[in-house]
């Protein structure tokens, strides 16, 4: 079964809007795991507009499933990850002012830079994943860097699927096949939802983990968090 890691950035956004501690991020993370999710994902950004660096530290004692920290590997981020030592770090090339992640790495252009960072995390026992578009050359480049996994950037698939174009899955299928052949683990995330997750899962061989935040939290407003997490788990079986 593909693991479900829940991104809780949106919970932090809601909390920060009022300046207090409602909703309680740590309690939500604990409840999400109690409801059956197999991981917690956070994506701290330099301006701390949702997840704060202290949140990342505090969650270390709360997350007993897989703890995945995403972000652009600038120095502050690297230091934070090395301090916390989560299960996995996902390297994402988002700009400081990006609203959300909007592209995968050019693993050929940035090979030397990424290789050094990946090796540092691996020396500290942290599994690494590189965020990539479904482009075969980028996946081959990720393998040469030495990462254990890739995370497929799924916005393009989600957009095409919403238009009724199921052929948008094709480059992701090809990418997954190649990744498996060359020994890379496969994660995926961005704009996956209850509408498209089952189709994606059924067509991506070797899919180990999905990271879902915005859609899941939005769906939970209507359907309830416990209910939504278990709906995802059923679709991922």
N, C-alpha and C positions, 0 to 999 in steps of 0.2 A: 504494500500500500504506500502511496505517495504521502509523505509527511506534510502536515499543515502547520506552517509557522505564521503566527498572527502579528502583523505590524501594528504597534500601539501608538504610533505618532499622533493619530487623530485624537486619541484620548488625552494626550498631553496638550494638544492644541486647545481642546475644550477647557481643560483645567486652567491653562494660562490666560484664557480670555477673561477670567474673573480675578486672577491673582491669588487665589487661595489653593486649597487642596481637594477641590471637588470638580470632577471625580478623582478619587484616590488612585493614582497610576499603579502603585504597587499592589493594591487590592485587586484591581482589574486584571493585572498580569497573573496574579495567583488564581483568580476565578477562571480566566481563559484556559489555564492548564487544567484546573479541576473539571472544566466542561469537556476536556478531551483533546485540546490542541497539543501538538507535539513540539511546539517551539514558540519562542517569542522573538520578534525582530524589532529593532529600533534603528533609526537613521538620524543620529544627531548631526546638526549643522552648526557652523561657526557662530551664527547669531542666536542659537538656542531658542529659535522661535517655537519649537514644540518640545522635543526631547532635550533636556538639559544634561550637561556632562555629569552632574551629581545624580540624576536619574539613572544613568548608565551604571554608575557605581552601586547605587542602592538596589538595582535590579539583580545584581550578581547573587545576592543571598535569597532572592525570591524565585529565580528561574531554575527549576530542577529538571526541565526538559532540555531542549537545545536553545542556546542563547546565540543569536545571530546579530552582529552589529555591522550595519552598512555605512558607507561613507567614502568621501574623497580622501585619499591617504595623504593629507597634509600633516605637518608635524604634530599639531595638537591632537588630531585624530589618532595618529599612530601611537603617541604616548598613552592616550586613553585606553586603546585596545590592549597594549602591552601591559598596562596596569591591571586591567580587568581579566584578561585572558578568557574570553568567551569561547564557546564551542567553535564558532565560525566567524570569520570576518569576510564581508563581501565588499569588494573594491568597486566604487561607482564614480565615474568621472563627472559629477555634477558641479556646475559653477556655483560660486558663493551665493549669487542672487537667483538661482534657479528655483522656481516654484516647486517643481518635483523633478525627478530624474527624467532625462529626455533623450539619452543616447547611450550606446555601449562604448566600450574602450576600442580604440584602434590599437590592437595588441601587437601590431608590427611596428608602428611608429613609436610606441611607448614601451617597447619590449624591455630595454635595459632598465628603465625606471621601475617598471612593475616587477621585474625579476628580483631586484634588490629588496623591494618591500615584501614580496611574497616569501622570500627566503628568511627574512627577519621574523615574520610571523610564525613560519613553520618551525624555526629554531626554538620558539617559545610554546610549541605544542598547540598552535591555533590553526585549525583547518581554513584554507583560503578558497575563495570563489571570486571569479572575475565576471563582472556584468558585461555582456556582449550582445550585439545584434545578431540575428540569425544569418550570418555570413560565414561561409565555410573557411575563408582565409583567416578570419578573426578567431575562429575556433582552433584552427591549426596553430595560430600564433599564441593562443592561450596555453596550449599544450607545451610549446617550446619554452614558455616562461616558467613552467613548473608548478602551476596551480593544481590543486586536487579537483576543483570543480569550476564550472561556469554557471552563471545565471542568465538564462535567455530573457531578453527584454521583450515583453509580450504586448506592448501597446499596439503595434501594427496588426497583430493577429486579432486583438480584441476589437479594433476599429472595423476591420474587414468582416468579422463575424457579426457585428451589430448591423452591418449592411446586408447580411444574408449571403456573404461570399465565403463559403467554407474552404475555398481553395487557398485562402490566406494562411492556412495551417502548413502548406507545403514546405516553405523554407525552414520552418521549425522542425518538421519531421526529418528533413535532410540533415539539418544541423545536429539533431539528437542522434541520428544513426552514426554520423561521423564521430561525434563526441564519444559515443560508446565504443566505437572501433579503436579509437586511440587512447582509451583509458581515462576519460574525463567523466566525473560525476555530473549530473544534470539537475540544476535547479531552474526555477522560472518565477517571474513576477512582473507585475505592473498591469493594471486594469483587468486582471482576472476577476471573475465574479461568479455568482451562482448561475447566471445565464450561460456562461461559456466554459466553466471549469471542467465539466464532465467531458465535453467534446475534446478539449485540449488534452486532458489526461489520457483519454482513450486512444489518441493519435500520436502521442509522444512516448516512444519506447524508452524505458530506463529512467523515467522521471522520478527523482528522489525526493524533491521538496518543492513546495510552492510557498511563496511569501505574499500574503494578502492583507491589506490594511484598509484603504479608503473604501472599497466596495463593501467589505465585510462589516465595517463599523456602520456604514450608511444603511445597509440591509438590516442590521441589528436594531436600528432605531424603530423599524416597523415590526420586526419579527422576534426580537429578543436575542440577546447574545448567546445564551446557552443553546437555543434552538438553531441559530444560524451556524454556529461552529459544528454542530452535529449534522446539519444539512451538507456542509462542505465535506465532512468526513465520509458521509455516505456516498457522495459523488466521486470521491477519490479512491474508494475501494475498488 
